[in-house]
């Protein structure tokens, strides 16, 4: 006899989204944003769009440190 088996998939992570702005609130397009997983040191990069928006979809579960940089900014 065959029994149907239901398998449920779970995603073991999530995503990080945000936007980069300067002190005056203007969007910083083209900023390089790096997500660094603190336990492993694995790095992922994204570039902010014209609105300063960036996204890291489907990151593995864990703790991350975000860094942003663009020429002309400190």
DSSP file (Angstrom, degrees, kcal/mol; ACC not computed):
  #  RESIDUE AA STRUCTURE BP1 BP2  ACC     N-H-->O    O-->H-N    N-H-->O    O-->H-N    TCO  KAPPA ALPHA  PHI   PSI    X-CA   Y-CA   Z-CA
    1    1 A X              0   0    0      0, 0.0     2,-0.5     0, 0.0     0, 0.0   0.000 360.0 360.0 360.0 140.1    0.0    0.0    0.0
    2    2 A X        -     0   0    0      2,-0.0     2,-0.5     0, 0.0     0, 0.0  -0.865 360.0-158.4-103.0 133.1    1.2    3.5   -0.8
    3    3 A X        -     0   0    0     -2,-0.5     2,-0.2     2,-0.0     0, 0.0  -0.928  20.8-122.1-109.2 131.0    0.7    6.3    1.6
    4    4 A X        -     0   0    0     -2,-0.5     2,-0.5     1,-0.0    -2,-0.0  -0.514  26.8-154.8 -70.0 138.9    0.8    9.9    0.5
    5    5 A X        -     0   0    0     -2,-0.2     2,-0.6     2,-0.0    -1,-0.0  -0.966   3.7-148.3-119.3 128.7    3.5   11.9    2.3
    6    6 A X        -     0   0    0     -2,-0.5     2,-0.5     2,-0.0    -2,-0.0  -0.856  13.3-168.2 -97.7 122.5    3.2   15.7    2.7
    7    7 A X        -     0   0    0     -2,-0.6     2,-0.5     2,-0.0    -2,-0.0  -0.953   3.9-159.6-113.6 124.5    6.6   17.4    2.7
    8    8 A X        -     0   0    0     -2,-0.5     2,-0.3     2,-0.0    -2,-0.0  -0.895   9.9-144.1-105.4 128.1    6.6   21.1    3.8
    9    9 A X        -     0   0    0     -2,-0.5     2,-0.4     2,-0.0    -2,-0.0  -0.671  11.8-160.6 -89.2 144.1    9.6   23.2    2.8
   10   10 A X        -     0   0    0     -2,-0.3     2,-0.6     2,-0.0    -2,-0.0  -0.971  14.9-134.0-123.0 140.9   11.0   25.8    5.1
   11   11 A X        -     0   0    0     -2,-0.4     2,-0.7     2,-0.1    47,-0.0  -0.835  12.0-155.5 -92.7 125.1   13.2   28.7    4.1
   12   12 A X        +     0   0    0     -2,-0.6    49,-2.5    46,-0.1     2,-0.3  -0.321  68.8  23.2 -96.5  50.9   16.0   29.1    6.6
   13   13 A X  E     -A   60   0A   0     -2,-0.7     2,-0.3    47,-0.3    47,-0.2  -0.879  64.1-145.0-175.3-153.5   16.7   32.7    6.0
   14   14 A X  E     -A   59   0A   0     45,-2.1    45,-3.3    -2,-0.3     2,-0.3  -0.899  24.0 -87.4-172.2-161.1   15.2   36.0    4.9
   15   15 A X  E     -     0   0A   0     -2,-0.3     2,-0.4    43,-0.2    42,-0.2  -0.919  18.0-145.9-132.6 159.1   16.0   39.2    3.1
   16   16 A X  E     +A   56   0A   0     40,-1.7    40,-3.0    -2,-0.3     2,-0.3  -0.995  21.9 173.2-124.7 130.0   17.3   42.7    4.0
   17   17 A X  E     +A   55   0A   0     -2,-0.4     2,-0.3    38,-0.2    38,-0.2  -0.947  12.0 131.5-132.1 155.3   16.0   45.8    2.3
   18   18 A X  E     -A   54   0A   0     36,-1.9    36,-2.5    -2,-0.3     2,-0.3  -0.970  40.7-108.6-175.6-172.8   16.7   49.5    2.9
   19   19 A X  E     -A   53   0A   0     -2,-0.3     2,-0.5    34,-0.2    34,-0.2  -0.994  18.2-134.8-141.2 149.1   17.6   52.8    1.4
   20   20 A X        +     0   0    0     32,-2.2     8,-2.2    -2,-0.3     2,-0.3  -0.887  28.9 171.3-104.8 127.7   20.7   55.0    1.7
   21   21 A X  B     -B   27   0B   0     -2,-0.5     6,-0.2     6,-0.2     2,-0.1  -0.946  29.0-121.7-132.3 156.5   20.3   58.7    2.3
   22   22 A X    >   -     0   0    0      4,-2.5     3,-2.5    -2,-0.3     6,-0.0  -0.355  47.3 -87.5 -85.0 174.9   22.7   61.5    3.0
   23   23 A X  T 3  S+     0   0    0      1,-0.3    -1,-0.1     2,-0.1    -2,-0.0   0.754 130.2  55.3 -57.5 -24.0   22.4   63.7    6.2
   24   24 A X  T 3  S-     0   0    0      2,-0.1    -1,-0.3     1,-0.0     0, 0.0   0.479 121.2-107.3 -86.4  -2.5   20.0   66.0    4.3
   25   25 A X  S <  S+     0   0    0     -3,-2.5     2,-0.2     1,-0.3    -2,-0.1   0.459  72.0 141.1  92.3   1.6   17.7   63.1    3.4
   26   26 A X        -     0   0    0      1,-0.1    -4,-2.5    -5,-0.0    -1,-0.3  -0.542  58.2-104.1 -77.9 143.7   18.6   62.9   -0.3
   27   27 A X  B     -B   21   0B   0     -6,-0.2     2,-0.7    -2,-0.2    -6,-0.2  -0.354  22.5-143.6 -64.6 143.9   19.0   59.5   -1.9
   28   28 A X    >   -     0   0    0     -8,-2.2     3,-1.0    23,-0.1    -8,-0.2  -0.824  21.8-165.4-111.0  89.8   22.5   58.2   -2.5
   29   29 A X  T 3   +     0   0    0     -2,-0.7    20,-0.2    21,-0.3    21,-0.2  -0.439  68.2  26.0 -74.9 149.7   22.3   56.3   -5.8
   30   30 A X  T 3  S+     0   0    0     18,-2.3    -1,-0.2    19,-0.3     2,-0.1   0.482  79.9 150.5  79.7   2.9   25.1   54.0   -6.7
   31   31 A X    <   -     0   0    0     -3,-1.0    17,-2.8    18,-0.2     2,-0.6  -0.454  46.5-128.0 -66.9 139.4   26.2   53.3   -3.2
   32   32 A X  E     -CD  47  69C   0     37,-2.8    37,-2.0    15,-0.2     2,-0.5  -0.811  25.6-165.6 -90.2 122.5   27.8   49.9   -2.7
   33   33 A X  E     -CD  46  68C   0     13,-3.2    13,-2.4    -2,-0.6     2,-0.5  -0.930   1.1-164.2-112.3 131.1   26.2   48.1    0.2
   34   34 A X  E     -CD  45  67C   0     33,-3.2    33,-2.3    -2,-0.5     2,-0.6  -0.962   8.1-158.8-119.4 129.1   27.8   45.0    1.7
   35   35 A X  E     -CD  44  66C   0      9,-2.8     9,-2.0    -2,-0.5     2,-0.5  -0.937  14.1-168.1-103.5 120.6   26.1   42.4    3.9
   36   36 A X  E     -CD  43  65C   0     29,-2.8    29,-2.4    -2,-0.6     2,-0.6  -0.945  19.4-135.6-115.3 118.8   28.7   40.5    5.9
   37   37 A X  E  >  - D   0  64C   0      5,-2.7     4,-3.2    -2,-0.5     3,-0.3  -0.619  15.8-149.4 -73.5 119.4   27.6   37.4    7.8
   38   38 A X  T  4 S+     0   0    0     25,-2.1    -1,-0.2    -2,-0.6    26,-0.1   0.797  89.8  50.2 -66.5 -30.5   29.3   37.8   11.2
   39   39 A X  T  4 S+     0   0    0     24,-0.5    -1,-0.2     1,-0.1    25,-0.1   0.848 128.0  19.1 -75.9 -33.1   29.7   34.1   12.0
   40   40 A X  T  4 S-     0   0    0     -3,-0.3    -2,-0.2     2,-0.1    -1,-0.1   0.634  90.9-127.8-113.5 -19.5   31.3   33.1    8.6
   41   41 A X     <  +     0   0    0     -4,-3.2     2,-0.1     1,-0.3    -3,-0.1   0.478  52.1 156.3  80.2   1.3   32.6   36.4    7.1
   42   42 A X        -     0   0    0     -5,-0.3    -5,-2.7    -6,-0.1     2,-0.4  -0.425  28.2-152.8 -64.5 132.6   30.7   35.6    3.9
   43   43 A X  E     -C   36   0C   0     -7,-0.2     2,-0.4    -2,-0.1    -7,-0.2  -0.866  16.6-175.3-113.7 141.5   30.1   38.9    2.0
   44   44 A X  E     -C   35   0C   0     -9,-2.0    -9,-2.8    -2,-0.4     2,-0.3  -0.988  13.3-152.6-130.6 143.9   27.3   39.8   -0.4
   45   45 A X  E     +C   34   0C   0     -2,-0.4     2,-0.3   -11,-0.2   -11,-0.2  -0.885  14.3 176.5-121.7 149.6   27.1   43.1   -2.3
   46   46 A X  E     -C   33   0C   0    -13,-2.4   -13,-3.2    -2,-0.3     2,-0.5  -0.969  22.8-134.3-141.3 154.8   24.3   45.2   -3.8
   47   47 A X  E     -C   32   0C   0     -2,-0.3   -15,-0.2   -15,-0.2     8,-0.1  -0.956  26.5-120.3-113.0 128.8   24.3   48.6   -5.5
   48   48 A X        -     0   0    0    -17,-2.8   -18,-2.3    -2,-0.5     6,-0.2  -0.416  29.5-131.4 -67.0 139.3   21.7   51.1   -4.4
   49   49 A X    >   -     0   0    0      4,-2.4     3,-2.2   -20,-0.2   -19,-0.3  -0.009  41.8 -73.6 -79.4-169.3   19.4   52.2   -7.3
   50   50 A X  T 3  S+     0   0    0      1,-0.3   -21,-0.3   -21,-0.2   -23,-0.1   0.679 135.9  50.0 -64.3 -17.1   18.5   55.8   -8.3
   51   51 A X  T 3  S-     0   0    0      2,-0.1    -1,-0.3   -23,-0.1   -23,-0.1   0.358 120.1-108.2 -98.7   3.6   16.3   56.1   -5.2
   52   52 A X  S <  S+     0   0    0     -3,-2.2   -32,-2.2     1,-0.3     2,-0.2   0.502  71.7 146.9  82.7   4.2   19.0   54.7   -2.8
   53   53 A X  E     +A   19   0A   0    -34,-0.2    -4,-2.4    -5,-0.1     2,-0.3  -0.517  21.4 176.6 -78.5 138.1   17.1   51.4   -2.5
   54   54 A X  E     -A   18   0A   0    -36,-2.5   -36,-1.9    -6,-0.2     2,-0.3  -0.945   7.9-165.7-135.7 160.3   19.0   48.2   -2.0
   55   55 A X  E     -A   17   0A   0     -2,-0.3     2,-0.5   -38,-0.2   -38,-0.2  -0.992  17.2-166.9-150.3 138.5   18.0   44.6   -1.4
   56   56 A X  E >   -A   16   0A   0    -40,-3.0   -40,-1.7    -2,-0.3     3,-0.5  -0.866  26.3-165.6-120.1  92.4   19.6   41.3   -0.3
   57   57 A X  E 3   +     0   0A   0     -2,-0.5   -42,-0.2   -42,-0.2    -2,-0.0  -0.497  61.8   8.6 -80.3 149.4   17.1   38.6   -1.1
   58   58 A X  E 3  S+     0   0A   0      1,-0.2     2,-0.3    -2,-0.2   -43,-0.2   0.860  75.6 176.3  56.2  46.1   17.3   35.1    0.3
   59   59 A X  E <   -A   14   0A   0    -45,-3.3   -45,-2.1    -3,-0.5    -1,-0.2  -0.599  36.3-107.6 -75.4 140.8   20.1   35.5    2.8
   60   60 A X  E     -A   13   0A   0     -2,-0.3   -47,-0.3   -47,-0.2    -1,-0.1  -0.336  48.8 -85.3 -61.7 152.3   20.9   32.5    4.9
   61   61 A X  S    S+     0   0    0    -49,-2.5     2,-0.3   -48,-0.1    -1,-0.1  -0.290  84.3  85.3 -58.5 142.9   19.8   32.7    8.5
   62   62 A X  S    S-     0   0    0     -3,-0.1     2,-0.4     2,-0.0    -3,-0.0  -0.916  78.7 -58.4 153.4-176.6   22.3   34.5   10.7
   63   63 A X        -     0   0    0     -2,-0.3   -25,-2.1     2,-0.0   -24,-0.5  -0.800  49.6-166.9 -98.7 140.8   23.6   37.8   12.0
   64   64 A X  E     -D   37   0C   0     -2,-0.4     2,-0.4   -27,-0.3   -27,-0.2  -0.946  17.7-150.5-130.3 148.3   24.8   40.4    9.5
   65   65 A X  E     -D   36   0C   0    -29,-2.4   -29,-2.8    -2,-0.3     2,-0.4  -0.971  20.5-148.9-111.9 132.4   26.8   43.6    9.5
   66   66 A X  E     -D   35   0C   0     -2,-0.4     2,-0.4   -31,-0.2   -31,-0.2  -0.855  14.8-177.3-104.8 138.0   25.9   46.1    6.8
   67   67 A X  E     -D   34   0C   0    -33,-2.3   -33,-3.2    -2,-0.4     2,-0.4  -0.981   4.4-166.7-129.4 144.1   28.4   48.6    5.3
   68   68 A X  E     +D   33   0C   0     -2,-0.4     2,-0.3   -35,-0.2   -35,-0.2  -0.983   9.3 173.7-130.6 143.6   27.8   51.2    2.7
   69   69 A X  E     +D   32   0C   0    -37,-2.0   -37,-2.8    -2,-0.4     2,-0.3  -0.998   8.8 166.2-149.5 147.9   30.3   53.2    0.7
   70   70 A X    >   -     0   0    0     -2,-0.3     3,-2.0     3,-0.3   -39,-0.1  -0.938  46.1 -95.0-157.4 138.6   30.3   55.7   -2.1
   71   71 A X  T 3  S+     0   0    0     -2,-0.3     3,-0.1     1,-0.3    -2,-0.0  -0.276 111.9  27.6 -54.3 133.6   33.1   58.0   -3.4
   72   72 A X  T 3  S+     0   0    0      1,-0.3     2,-0.3     2,-0.0    -1,-0.3   0.359 104.8  94.6  93.7  -4.2   32.7   61.5   -1.9
   73   73 A X    <         0   0    0     -3,-2.0    -1,-0.3     1,-0.1    -3,-0.3  -0.893 360.0 360.0-119.4 149.7   31.0   60.2    1.3
   74   74 A X              0   0    0     -2,-0.3    -1,-0.1    -3,-0.1    -3,-0.1   0.354 360.0 360.0-108.7 360.0   32.5   59.3    4.7
